[in-house]
Amino acid sequence: MNTNQKTMISEWLDEHQAELADTADYIFRHPELAYQETLSSKCLADYLSSHGFQVAWKTAGIDTAFTAEWGEGRPILGFLAEYDALAGLGHACGHNLLGTAVAAAACALKEDMIKNGTCGTIRVYGCPAEEIMSGKIVMNTQGVFDDLDVAVTWHPFDRNRISNDIWQAQDIKNYRFHGVSAHASKAPENGRSALDAAELMNIGVNYLREHVPSDVRMHYAYIDNGQPANVVPDFAMTNYFIRSSLRARTEDASRRVDNCARGAALMTETTVDIELVKSCKEMKVNRVLTELYYDAMTRIPTPEYTREELDFAAKITEEAGLQNNGIYFEGLEPLEDAPVPISIGTDASEVSHTVPLITISAATMCKGTPLHHWAAAKQAGMSIGQKGMMYAARCMAEGTKLLIETPGSIEKSWEFHKGGS
């Protein structure tokens, strides 16, 4: 197929581009944190409902999760939408674009299936709280995705490619230290500082970094205990993300971080409670799906940019100190021969161990823009981000159309899924 040839899917997306841009813009202007995405989830659910999907709320018992469904019978095609924002940064991960593109892909594919008399069921899952590695893990644990034939999603990045990536296996933990309060000046000897324990734990972890595999990441934040400096604090809490590209390595590092906490408590005569908040495996990449969706993407033109958009990219490159050598956007990158470990994680990884899952990456920001950065948020709220969103929507829809029209492809993806890596 010529890359300039219009398809039913591309025509539908072109026709609805303005309303999709409005949807992404609304979510961008109403950033909501994990499990608080009331407006964002309703916006997407209402959009899907207006295009013929039946919406059910409180999927897996989560107030801001929903399932929107159209069609009947098999295959059952699951599209995973996200819409939560980051504290202080808004949509610096582009989830306003992510959720909207997923909804767009599902609607466009629906129209194509109606036109061609294609059997099957499309489900869009509104998945909250990805930024705290939670929503899809809760949903997956409760069996929400168990009957899918395939799961499809994407993520905003600074390049266009199949996400042939091993997203990291992660543990998220809270460490709560309990001590004895005292006047910090008059009777410090009576106190047992929980804060001292937390700091000693972090020192231990920082020394531990020298003795773990190079792909292990351990990062932490103090959770404010609200006490002034003239009181020996009887409580302190840290939040840890512990990650690597292999579940076994993550578990080993996580165990050693626990020991740092226990040792710090012993040194300070405090106690520590260790809470495993969430845990997930590394991404299970499915080669059958990556090759098939890559084939579809080779037939889809990547976005073209106006002079104003290129000028904006040049300006933000200078202001944010981005490294791109003046090359702000490029076409589709080739599919790698083997999966690529990357130093970030997603709760979609857990779903990839339940059903075959494909992830697409699309450029919603100029090259060199990091995620969770103000420059990513700026571009997520303008036409640069929205062009990447529309491209991602078409790639997901066209790829899934090719999947269901290629005999044996779903069965082959399951054979690969069950076969291991």
C-alpha positions as CSV (number, residue, x, y, z in Angstrom):
1,M,0.0,0.0,0.0
2,N,1.3,3.5,-0.9
3,T,1.9,5.5,2.3
4,N,-0.2,8.3,0.9
5,Q,-3.2,6.1,0.2
6,K,-6.2,6.9,2.3
7,T,-7.9,4.1,4.2
8,M,-11.2,3.9,6.0
9,I,-9.3,4.3,9.3
10,S,-7.3,7.3,8.1
11,E,-10.4,9.0,6.7
12,W,-12.2,8.6,9.9
13,L,-9.3,10.0,11.9
14,D,-9.0,13.0,9.6
15,E,-12.8,13.6,9.9
16,H,-12.7,13.6,13.7
17,Q,-9.3,15.2,14.2
18,A,-10.7,18.5,15.6
19,E,-12.8,16.8,18.2
20,L,-10.0,14.5,19.2
21,A,-7.7,17.5,19.6
22,D,-10.3,19.1,21.8
23,T,-10.5,16.0,23.9
24,A,-6.7,15.8,24.4
25,D,-6.7,19.6,25.2
26,Y,-9.5,19.2,27.8
27,I,-7.6,16.5,29.7
28,F,-4.4,18.5,29.4
29,R,-6.1,21.5,31.0
30,H,-7.5,19.4,33.8
31,P,-4.5,17.4,35.1
32,E,-5.5,14.9,37.8
33,L,-3.3,12.7,39.9
34,A,-3.6,9.0,40.3
35,Y,-7.0,7.7,41.3
36,Q,-8.3,11.3,41.2
37,E,-8.9,11.4,37.4
38,T,-12.7,12.1,37.7
39,L,-12.9,14.6,34.8
40,S,-10.3,12.9,32.6
41,S,-11.9,9.5,32.8
42,K,-15.3,10.9,32.2
43,C,-14.1,12.9,29.2
44,L,-12.8,9.7,27.5
45,A,-15.7,7.5,28.5
46,D,-18.2,10.1,27.2
47,Y,-16.3,10.3,23.9
48,L,-16.4,6.6,23.5
49,S,-20.1,6.4,24.5
50,S,-20.9,9.1,21.9
51,H,-19.4,6.8,19.2
52,G,-21.4,3.7,20.1
53,F,-19.4,2.0,22.9
54,Q,-21.2,0.7,26.0
55,V,-19.5,2.0,29.1
56,A,-19.3,0.3,32.5
57,W,-17.7,2.1,35.4
58,K,-15.7,1.1,38.5
59,T,-13.7,-1.7,36.7
60,A,-11.9,-3.8,39.3
61,G,-13.6,-1.6,41.9
62,I,-11.7,1.5,41.0
63,D,-13.8,4.7,40.8
64,T,-11.9,6.2,37.9
65,A,-11.5,3.0,35.9
66,F,-14.0,2.1,33.1
67,T,-14.5,-0.5,30.4
68,A,-16.0,0.6,27.1
69,E,-17.1,-2.2,24.7
70,W,-18.5,-2.5,21.2
71,G,-19.2,-5.6,19.1
72,E,-19.5,-9.3,19.9
73,G,-17.6,-12.5,19.6
74,R,-14.0,-13.1,19.0
75,P,-11.4,-11.8,18.7
76,I,-11.6,-9.6,21.8
77,L,-9.2,-6.7,21.2
78,G,-8.2,-4.7,24.3
79,F,-7.0,-1.1,24.1
80,L,-5.3,0.3,27.2
81,A,-5.9,4.0,27.9
82,E,-4.2,6.2,30.5
83,Y,-5.0,9.7,31.7
84,D,-3.3,10.5,35.0
85,A,-0.9,13.4,35.4
86,L,2.2,14.1,37.5
87,A,2.2,16.3,40.6
88,G,3.6,19.7,39.8
89,L,4.3,18.8,36.2
90,G,0.8,18.2,34.7
91,H,0.9,16.0,31.6
92,A,4.6,15.8,31.3
93,C,4.2,12.1,30.4
94,G,1.7,12.9,27.7
95,H,-1.2,10.8,29.1
96,N,-3.7,13.3,27.8
97,L,-2.5,12.2,24.4
98,L,-2.2,8.6,25.3
99,G,-5.8,8.1,26.4
100,T,-7.2,10.1,23.5
101,A,-5.3,8.2,20.9
102,V,-6.4,4.9,22.3
103,A,-10.0,6.0,22.1
104,A,-9.5,7.3,18.6
105,A,-7.9,4.0,17.5
106,A,-10.8,2.0,18.9
107,C,-13.4,4.2,17.2
108,A,-11.7,4.2,13.9
109,L,-11.2,0.4,14.0
110,K,-14.9,0.0,14.9
111,E,-16.0,1.9,11.8
112,D,-13.7,-0.1,9.6
113,M,-15.0,-3.4,11.1
114,I,-18.6,-2.2,10.5
115,K,-17.8,-1.3,6.9
116,N,-16.1,-4.6,6.2
117,G,-18.4,-6.8,8.2
118,T,-15.6,-7.9,10.4
119,C,-16.6,-9.9,13.5
120,G,-15.1,-9.2,16.9
121,T,-15.2,-7.2,20.1
122,I,-13.3,-4.0,20.9
123,R,-12.8,-3.0,24.5
124,V,-11.2,0.2,25.7
125,Y,-10.0,0.0,29.3
126,G,-9.7,3.3,31.1
127,C,-6.7,2.6,33.3
128,P,-6.0,5.1,36.1
129,A,-2.9,5.6,38.2
130,E,-0.1,4.5,35.8
131,E,2.3,7.1,37.3
132,I,2.3,5.3,40.6
133,M,2.5,1.9,38.9
134,S,-0.9,0.8,40.1
135,G,-4.1,0.8,38.0
136,K,-3.4,-2.0,35.5
137,I,-1.7,-4.2,38.2
138,V,-4.9,-4.0,40.3
139,M,-7.0,-4.7,37.2
140,N,-4.8,-7.5,36.1
141,T,-4.9,-9.1,39.5
142,Q,-8.6,-9.2,39.4
143,G,-8.7,-10.9,36.0
144,V,-10.0,-7.9,34.0
145,F,-7.8,-8.8,30.9
146,D,-7.9,-12.6,31.1
147,D,-10.3,-13.1,28.1
148,L,-8.5,-10.8,25.7
149,D,-6.9,-12.1,22.5
150,V,-4.5,-9.2,22.4
151,A,-3.8,-6.0,24.3
152,V,-2.8,-2.8,22.5
153,T,-1.4,0.4,23.8
154,W,1.2,3.1,23.0
155,H,3.3,5.8,24.8
156,P,4.4,9.3,23.9
157,F,8.2,9.6,23.2
158,D,10.5,11.7,21.1
159,R,10.6,9.1,18.2
160,N,8.4,6.9,16.1
161,R,9.0,3.2,16.5
162,I,7.6,-0.1,17.7
163,S,8.3,-0.2,21.4
164,N,10.5,-3.3,21.2
165,D,11.5,-2.6,24.8
166,I,11.9,-4.5,28.0
167,W,10.3,-2.0,30.4
168,Q,11.6,-2.6,33.9
169,A,10.4,-5.0,36.6
170,Q,9.7,-2.9,39.7
171,D,9.0,-2.9,43.4
172,I,7.4,0.1,45.0
173,K,7.9,0.2,48.7
174,N,7.2,2.4,51.7
175,Y,9.5,2.2,54.7
176,R,7.9,3.6,57.9
177,F,10.3,4.1,60.8
178,H,9.0,4.5,64.4
179,G,11.0,6.0,67.2
180,V,10.6,7.9,70.5
181,S,9.8,11.6,70.6
182,A,11.8,14.0,72.8
183,H,12.8,17.6,73.1
184,A,15.7,17.9,70.7
185,S,17.7,20.3,72.9
186,K,16.7,19.7,76.5
187,A,16.5,15.9,76.4
188,P,17.9,14.5,73.2
189,E,19.2,11.4,75.0
190,N,15.6,10.3,75.6
191,G,14.7,10.3,71.9
192,R,15.1,7.7,69.3
193,S,15.0,9.4,65.9
194,A,13.0,7.8,63.2
195,L,14.5,10.4,60.8
196,D,18.0,9.3,61.7
197,A,17.0,5.7,60.8
198,A,15.6,6.8,57.5
199,E,18.8,8.8,56.7
200,L,21.0,5.9,57.7
201,M,19.0,3.6,55.5
202,N,19.4,5.9,52.5
203,I,23.2,6.0,53.2
204,G,23.3,2.3,53.2
205,V,21.4,2.1,49.9
206,N,23.7,4.6,48.3
207,Y,26.7,2.4,49.2
208,L,24.7,-0.6,47.9
209,R,24.6,1.0,44.4
210,E,28.2,-0.1,43.9
211,H,27.3,-3.7,44.4
212,V,24.3,-4.3,42.2
213,P,24.1,-5.0,38.4
214,S,24.3,-2.0,36.2
215,D,20.7,-2.0,35.2
216,V,19.4,-1.8,38.8
217,R,17.8,1.5,39.7
218,M,17.0,2.5,43.3
219,H,15.5,5.9,44.0
220,Y,13.7,7.3,47.0
221,A,11.8,10.3,48.4
222,Y,11.2,11.4,51.9
223,I,7.5,11.7,52.9
224,D,7.1,14.7,55.1
225,N,6.4,13.8,58.7
226,G,5.2,17.3,59.5
227,Q,7.4,17.8,62.6
228,P,9.7,20.8,63.4
229,A,13.4,20.5,64.0
230,N,13.2,21.0,67.8
231,V,11.5,17.6,68.2
232,V,13.2,14.3,67.9
233,P,11.0,12.8,65.3
234,D,9.2,9.6,66.3
235,F,8.1,8.9,62.7
236,A,9.7,9.1,59.3
237,M,8.8,7.5,56.0
238,T,10.6,7.0,52.7
239,N,9.1,5.8,49.4
240,Y,11.3,3.6,47.2
241,F,11.2,2.5,43.5
242,I,13.5,-0.5,43.0
243,R,13.9,-1.6,39.3
244,S,15.8,-3.7,36.8
245,S,15.1,-5.3,33.5
246,L,14.7,-8.8,35.1
247,R,12.3,-9.7,37.9
248,A,14.9,-11.9,39.7
249,R,17.4,-9.0,39.9
250,T,14.7,-6.6,41.1
251,E,13.7,-9.0,43.9
252,D,17.4,-9.5,45.0
253,A,18.0,-5.7,45.1
254,S,14.7,-5.2,46.9
255,R,15.7,-7.7,49.6
256,R,19.0,-5.9,50.1
257,V,17.3,-2.6,50.4
258,D,15.0,-4.1,53.1
259,N,18.1,-5.2,55.0
260,C,19.5,-1.6,54.8
261,A,16.2,-0.5,56.5
262,R,16.4,-3.2,59.1
263,G,20.1,-2.3,59.9
264,A,19.3,1.4,60.2
265,A,16.5,0.5,62.6
266,L,18.9,-1.6,64.7
267,M,21.5,1.2,64.8
268,T,19.0,3.8,66.0
269,E,16.9,1.6,68.3
270,T,13.8,2.3,66.2
271,T,11.5,-0.1,64.4
272,V,10.6,-0.2,60.7
273,D,7.5,-1.4,58.9
274,I,8.1,-2.4,55.2
275,E,5.1,-2.1,52.9
276,L,5.2,-3.5,49.3
277,V,2.9,-1.0,47.6
278,K,3.0,-2.5,44.1
279,S,5.2,-5.0,42.2
280,C,5.4,-5.9,38.5
281,K,7.4,-8.0,36.2
282,E,9.5,-6.8,33.3
283,M,7.8,-6.3,29.9
284,K,7.2,-9.5,27.9
285,V,7.9,-8.5,24.3
286,N,6.0,-10.5,21.7
287,R,8.0,-10.8,18.5
288,V,5.0,-11.9,16.4
289,L,3.2,-8.6,17.3
290,T,6.2,-6.4,17.0
291,E,6.9,-7.6,13.4
292,L,3.2,-7.4,12.3
293,Y,2.6,-3.9,13.7
294,Y,5.9,-2.7,12.4
295,D,4.8,-3.9,8.9
296,A,1.6,-1.8,9.3
297,M,3.6,1.2,10.5
298,T,5.8,1.1,7.4
299,R,2.7,1.9,5.3
300,I,1.7,5.0,7.4
301,P,3.2,8.4,6.8
302,T,4.8,10.0,9.9
303,P,3.7,13.6,10.7
304,E,4.9,16.6,8.8
305,Y,5.5,19.9,10.7
306,T,4.8,23.5,10.0
307,R,7.5,26.2,10.1
308,E,5.9,27.5,13.4
309,E,6.1,24.0,14.9
310,L,9.8,23.6,13.9
311,D,10.5,27.1,15.3
312,F,8.8,26.1,18.6
313,A,11.0,22.9,18.7
314,A,14.1,25.0,18.1
315,K,13.1,27.4,20.9
316,I,12.3,24.7,23.4
317,T,15.5,22.9,22.5
318,E,17.5,26.0,23.4
319,E,15.5,26.8,26.6
320,A,15.6,23.2,27.9
321,G,19.1,22.4,26.8
322,L,18.0,19.4,24.7
323,Q,20.5,17.4,22.7
324,N,19.3,16.8,19.1
325,N,21.8,18.6,16.8
326,G,19.0,20.6,15.2
327,I,17.2,17.4,14.0
328,Y,13.9,17.8,15.8
329,F,11.8,15.0,14.2
330,E,12.5,11.9,12.1
331,G,10.5,9.2,10.4
332,L,9.9,5.6,11.5
333,E,12.9,3.9,13.1
334,P,13.7,0.3,12.0
335,L,12.7,-2.6,14.2
336,E,15.6,-4.0,16.2
337,D,16.6,-7.6,15.9
338,A,16.2,-8.2,19.6
339,P,14.3,-6.5,22.5
340,V,15.9,-3.4,24.1
341,P,16.1,-3.0,27.9
342,I,15.1,0.5,28.9
343,S,15.4,2.3,32.3
344,I,11.7,3.1,32.8
345,G,8.7,1.1,33.8
346,T,5.0,0.8,33.2
347,D,2.2,-1.2,34.9
348,A,1.3,-2.4,31.4
349,S,4.3,-4.8,31.8
350,E,2.2,-6.9,34.2
351,V,-0.6,-7.2,31.5
352,S,2.1,-8.5,29.0
353,H,2.4,-11.7,31.1
354,T,-1.3,-12.3,31.0
355,V,-2.0,-11.8,27.3
356,P,0.1,-10.8,24.2
357,L,0.6,-7.1,24.3
358,I,2.0,-4.6,21.8
359,T,3.2,-1.1,22.5
360,I,3.8,1.6,19.9
361,S,5.9,4.7,20.4
362,A,5.1,7.9,18.7
363,A,6.9,11.3,18.7
364,T,4.8,13.8,20.6
365,M,7.9,15.9,21.4
366,C,11.0,16.9,19.6
367,K,14.1,14.7,19.8
368,G,16.0,14.8,23.1
369,T,13.0,15.8,25.2
370,P,12.9,13.7,28.4
371,L,9.7,12.4,29.9
372,H,8.6,13.9,33.3
373,H,10.0,17.2,32.2
374,W,8.4,20.6,31.7
375,A,9.4,20.5,28.0
376,A,7.4,17.3,27.5
377,A,4.4,18.9,29.1
378,K,4.6,22.0,26.9
379,Q,4.6,19.9,23.7
380,A,1.8,17.6,25.0
381,G,-0.5,20.6,25.1
382,M,0.0,21.8,21.6
383,S,-0.1,20.7,17.9
384,I,3.2,18.9,18.1
385,G,1.9,16.5,20.6
386,Q,-1.5,16.2,18.9
387,K,0.2,15.2,15.6
388,G,2.0,12.4,17.3
389,M,-1.3,11.4,19.0
390,M,-3.1,11.1,15.6
391,Y,-0.2,9.1,14.2
392,A,-0.2,6.7,17.1
393,A,-4.0,6.3,16.8
394,R,-3.7,5.3,13.1
395,C,-0.8,2.9,13.9
396,M,-2.7,1.1,16.6
397,A,-5.9,0.9,14.5
398,E,-4.1,-0.2,11.2
399,G,-1.9,-2.6,13.1
400,T,-4.9,-4.2,14.8
401,K,-6.8,-4.4,11.5
402,L,-3.8,-6.2,9.9
403,L,-3.7,-8.5,12.9
404,I,-7.3,-9.6,12.6
405,E,-7.1,-9.9,8.8
406,T,-3.9,-12.0,8.8
407,P,-4.9,-15.7,9.2
408,G,-3.2,-17.3,12.2
409,S,-1.6,-14.2,13.5
410,I,-3.4,-14.1,16.8
411,E,-2.7,-17.8,17.3
412,K,1.0,-17.3,16.5
413,S,1.2,-14.4,19.0
414,W,-0.2,-16.8,21.7
415,E,2.2,-19.5,20.8
416,F,5.1,-17.0,21.2
417,H,3.5,-15.7,24.4
418,K,3.3,-19.2,26.0
419,G,6.7,-20.1,24.7
420,G,8.6,-17.7,27.0
421,S,10.5,-14.6,26.3
